[in-house]
Protein backbone atom coordinates (compact mmCIF):
# COMPACT_ATOMS: atom_id res chain seq x y z
CA UNK A 1 0.00 0.00 0.00
CA UNK A 2 1.10 3.53 -0.65
CA UNK A 3 2.34 5.72 2.18
CA UNK A 4 3.76 9.18 2.72
CA UNK A 5 6.28 10.24 5.35
CA UNK A 6 6.91 13.79 6.41
CA UNK A 7 9.87 13.52 8.81
CA UNK A 8 9.58 17.03 10.26
CA UNK A 9 6.62 17.61 12.53
CA UNK A 10 7.42 21.29 13.11
CA UNK A 11 9.79 23.71 11.40
CA UNK A 12 10.56 27.29 12.37
CA UNK A 13 11.97 29.67 9.78
CA UNK A 14 12.78 33.37 9.85
CA UNK A 15 10.82 35.60 7.54
CA UNK A 16 12.74 36.06 4.29
CA UNK A 17 14.72 32.85 4.73
CA UNK A 18 14.50 29.88 2.39
CA UNK A 19 12.38 26.86 3.16
CA UNK A 20 12.47 23.17 2.38
CA UNK A 21 9.87 20.71 3.65
CA UNK A 22 10.64 17.05 3.21
CA UNK A 23 8.36 14.36 1.87
CA UNK A 24 9.11 10.71 1.14
CA UNK A 25 6.66 8.34 -0.44
CA UNK A 26 6.24 4.64 -0.91
CA UNK A 27 4.44 3.58 -4.05
CA UNK A 28 4.89 0.75 -6.52
CA UNK A 29 4.36 2.63 -9.76
CA UNK A 30 4.93 6.18 -10.94
CA UNK A 31 3.27 8.26 -8.26
CA UNK A 32 0.98 11.19 -8.52
CA UNK A 33 2.27 13.59 -5.86
CA UNK A 34 0.76 16.64 -4.26
CA UNK A 35 1.38 19.34 -1.69
CA UNK A 36 -1.55 20.88 0.14
CA UNK A 37 -1.51 23.76 2.64
CA UNK A 38 -3.89 24.19 5.57
CA UNK A 39 -4.07 27.63 7.15
CA UNK A 40 -5.40 27.81 10.72
CA UNK A 41 -9.12 27.08 10.86
CA UNK A 42 -9.29 26.49 7.12
CA UNK A 43 -9.61 23.59 4.75
CA UNK A 44 -6.75 22.35 2.62
CA UNK A 45 -5.69 24.12 -0.56
CA UNK A 46 -3.70 22.54 -3.38
CA UNK A 47 -0.25 24.14 -3.77
CA UNK A 48 1.13 22.03 -6.61
CA UNK A 49 1.07 18.60 -8.18
CA UNK A 50 3.33 16.22 -10.09
CA UNK A 51 1.98 13.69 -12.57
CA UNK A 52 4.81 13.20 -15.06
CA UNK A 53 7.34 15.12 -17.16
CA UNK A 54 9.50 17.87 -15.74
CA UNK A 55 10.52 16.85 -12.24
CA UNK A 56 10.56 20.44 -10.97
CA UNK A 57 7.01 21.71 -10.65
CA UNK A 58 5.86 25.21 -9.87
CA UNK A 59 2.88 25.97 -7.72
CA UNK A 60 0.95 28.85 -6.28
CA UNK A 61 2.29 31.37 -3.78
CA UNK A 62 5.86 31.00 -5.04
CA UNK A 63 6.28 27.36 -4.02
CA UNK A 64 8.01 24.68 -6.05
CA UNK A 65 8.71 20.99 -5.52
CA UNK A 66 11.14 18.55 -7.03
CA UNK A 67 10.38 14.89 -7.71
CA UNK A 68 13.39 12.62 -7.20
CA UNK A 69 12.57 9.04 -8.07
CA UNK A 70 15.92 7.71 -6.83
CA UNK A 71 15.22 9.12 -3.38
CA UNK A 72 11.45 8.58 -3.40
CA UNK A 73 11.14 12.21 -2.43
CA UNK A 74 9.02 15.20 -3.33
CA UNK A 75 10.35 18.09 -1.27
CA UNK A 76 8.66 21.45 -1.18
CA UNK A 77 10.74 24.63 -1.43
CA UNK A 78 10.35 28.36 -1.32
CA UNK A 79 13.25 30.81 -1.75
CA UNK A 80 11.93 33.43 0.67
CA UNK A 81 9.10 32.83 3.12
CA UNK A 82 6.53 35.39 4.18
CA UNK A 83 4.72 35.55 7.51
CA UNK A 84 1.53 34.50 5.71
CA UNK A 85 3.15 31.15 4.85
CA UNK A 86 2.72 30.00 8.46
CA UNK A 87 0.44 26.96 8.14
CA UNK A 88 0.33 23.18 8.10
CA UNK A 89 1.70 21.54 4.96
CA UNK A 90 0.63 18.12 3.78
CA UNK A 91 2.28 15.94 1.18
CA UNK A 92 0.03 13.36 -0.51
CA UNK A 93 0.24 10.54 -3.01
CA UNK A 94 -2.59 9.65 -5.35
CA UNK A 95 -3.76 6.13 -5.98
CA UNK A 96 -6.57 4.33 -7.72
CA UNK A 97 -8.05 4.10 -11.15
CA UNK A 98 -10.11 6.65 -12.99
CA UNK A 99 -13.25 7.28 -11.00
CA UNK A 100 -11.78 5.68 -7.90
CA UNK A 101 -9.02 8.12 -7.07
CA UNK A 102 -7.83 8.37 -3.52
CA UNK A 103 -5.30 10.62 -1.81
CA UNK A 104 -3.12 9.31 1.00
CA UNK A 105 -1.75 12.13 3.10
CA UNK A 106 1.34 12.43 5.25
CA UNK A 107 1.03 13.56 8.84
CA UNK A 108 1.86 17.14 8.00
CA UNK A 109 4.59 19.66 8.86
CA UNK A 110 3.68 22.73 10.85
CA UNK A 111 5.55 25.82 9.66
CA UNK A 112 6.14 28.70 12.04
CA UNK A 113 7.58 31.99 10.77
CA UNK A 114 9.50 34.26 13.11
CA UNK A 115 10.30 37.92 12.43
CA UNK B 1 -19.38 32.88 -2.27
CA UNK B 2 -18.00 29.74 -0.58
CA UNK B 3 -17.16 26.93 -3.00
CA UNK B 4 -17.46 24.03 -0.52
CA UNK B 5 -19.47 24.81 2.58
CA UNK B 6 -20.06 22.64 5.61
CA UNK B 7 -22.46 23.04 8.50
CA UNK B 8 -22.15 23.14 11.39
CA UNK B 9 -18.59 24.36 11.88
CA UNK B 10 -18.56 23.22 15.50
CA UNK B 11 -20.53 20.44 17.11
CA UNK B 12 -20.36 19.38 20.76
CA UNK B 13 -22.47 16.43 21.84
CA UNK B 14 -22.75 13.57 24.28
CA UNK B 15 -21.74 9.97 23.71
CA UNK B 16 -24.54 7.89 22.24
CA UNK B 17 -26.19 10.75 20.37
CA UNK B 18 -26.81 10.88 16.62
CA UNK B 19 -25.59 13.86 14.61
CA UNK B 20 -25.33 15.02 11.01
CA UNK B 21 -22.93 17.24 9.11
CA UNK B 22 -24.03 18.78 5.84
CA UNK B 23 -21.90 19.67 2.85
CA UNK B 24 -22.68 21.58 -0.30
CA UNK B 25 -20.48 22.54 -3.25
CA UNK B 26 -21.30 25.11 -5.91
CA UNK B 27 -18.41 24.25 -8.21
CA UNK B 28 -20.37 21.91 -10.44
CA UNK B 29 -18.10 19.02 -9.46
CA UNK B 30 -19.14 15.40 -9.89
CA UNK B 31 -17.20 13.86 -7.02
CA UNK B 32 -17.47 14.61 -3.32
CA UNK B 33 -15.57 13.22 -0.35
CA UNK B 34 -15.50 13.03 3.41
CA UNK B 35 -12.13 13.06 5.15
CA UNK B 36 -11.47 12.72 8.88
CA UNK B 37 -8.62 14.63 10.54
CA UNK B 38 -7.69 13.35 13.98
CA UNK B 39 -6.08 15.22 16.86
CA UNK B 40 -2.62 14.61 15.38
CA UNK B 41 -3.69 16.23 12.12
CA UNK B 42 -3.68 12.90 10.27
CA UNK B 43 -6.10 13.04 7.33
CA UNK B 44 -7.80 9.92 6.12
CA UNK B 45 -10.44 9.43 3.47
CA UNK B 46 -13.75 8.01 4.64
CA UNK B 47 -16.03 8.08 1.61
CA UNK B 48 -16.26 9.35 -1.92
CA UNK B 49 -19.32 9.76 -4.11
CA UNK B 50 -19.42 10.30 -7.84
CA UNK B 51 -22.66 11.75 -9.13
CA UNK B 52 -24.57 10.39 -6.12
CA UNK B 53 -23.02 6.93 -6.35
CA UNK B 54 -20.79 5.59 -3.55
CA UNK B 55 -17.30 4.92 -4.92
CA UNK B 56 -14.99 4.64 -1.92
CA UNK B 57 -15.87 3.33 1.54
CA UNK B 58 -12.71 3.05 3.59
CA UNK B 59 -13.53 0.55 6.34
CA UNK B 60 -15.55 3.09 8.24
CA UNK B 61 -17.86 1.77 11.00
CA UNK B 62 -21.47 1.26 9.99
CA UNK B 63 -22.42 4.01 12.42
CA UNK B 64 -21.25 6.43 9.72
CA UNK B 65 -23.68 6.78 6.84
CA UNK B 66 -23.11 9.20 3.99
CA UNK B 67 -26.02 10.39 1.90
CA UNK B 68 -25.90 12.22 -1.40
CA UNK B 69 -29.31 13.58 -2.41
CA UNK B 70 -27.76 15.16 -5.52
CA UNK B 71 -24.28 15.67 -6.85
CA UNK B 72 -23.93 19.05 -5.14
CA UNK B 73 -24.60 17.69 -1.66
CA UNK B 74 -22.98 15.05 0.50
CA UNK B 75 -24.13 14.71 4.10
CA UNK B 76 -22.62 12.61 6.85
CA UNK B 77 -24.79 11.06 9.52
CA UNK B 78 -23.22 9.48 12.58
CA UNK B 79 -25.17 7.20 14.93
CA UNK B 80 -24.33 6.32 18.53
CA UNK B 81 -21.41 8.72 18.78
CA UNK B 82 -18.28 7.53 20.58
CA UNK B 83 -15.41 9.45 22.16
CA UNK B 84 -13.11 8.33 19.34
CA UNK B 85 -15.31 10.06 16.79
CA UNK B 86 -14.04 13.42 18.02
CA UNK B 87 -12.19 14.92 15.07
CA UNK B 88 -12.43 17.50 12.33
CA UNK B 89 -14.44 16.25 9.38
CA UNK B 90 -13.66 17.75 5.99
CA UNK B 91 -15.85 17.67 2.96
CA UNK B 92 -14.15 18.04 -0.43
CA UNK B 93 -15.07 17.93 -4.09
CA UNK B 94 -13.32 17.49 -7.41
CA UNK B 95 -14.15 17.64 -11.09
CA UNK B 96 -14.17 14.42 -13.12
CA UNK B 97 -11.29 15.51 -15.36
CA UNK B 98 -9.07 16.89 -12.54
CA UNK B 99 -10.05 14.41 -9.90
CA UNK B 100 -6.83 14.73 -7.92
CA UNK B 101 -7.40 18.41 -7.28
CA UNK B 102 -9.58 18.46 -4.23
CA UNK B 103 -11.35 21.57 -3.03
CA UNK B 104 -11.92 21.38 0.71
CA UNK B 105 -14.47 22.92 2.97
CA UNK B 106 -13.40 24.61 6.20
CA UNK B 107 -14.10 21.56 8.29
CA UNK B 108 -16.57 20.62 11.02
CA UNK B 109 -15.04 20.09 14.45
CA UNK B 110 -16.94 17.38 16.30
CA UNK B 111 -16.36 16.97 20.03
CA UNK B 112 -17.94 13.99 21.78
CA UNK B 113 -18.12 14.24 25.59
Interface residues (C-beta under 8 A of the other chain):
Chain A: X32 X34 X36 X41 X42 X43 X44 X45 X46 X49 X88 X90 X94 X96 X98 X99 X100 X101 X102 X103 X104 X105 X107 X108 X110
Chain B: X4 X40 X41 X42 X43 X44 X45 X48 X50 X55 X56 X58 X90 X92 X94 X96 X99 X100 X101 X102 X103 X104 X105 X106 X107
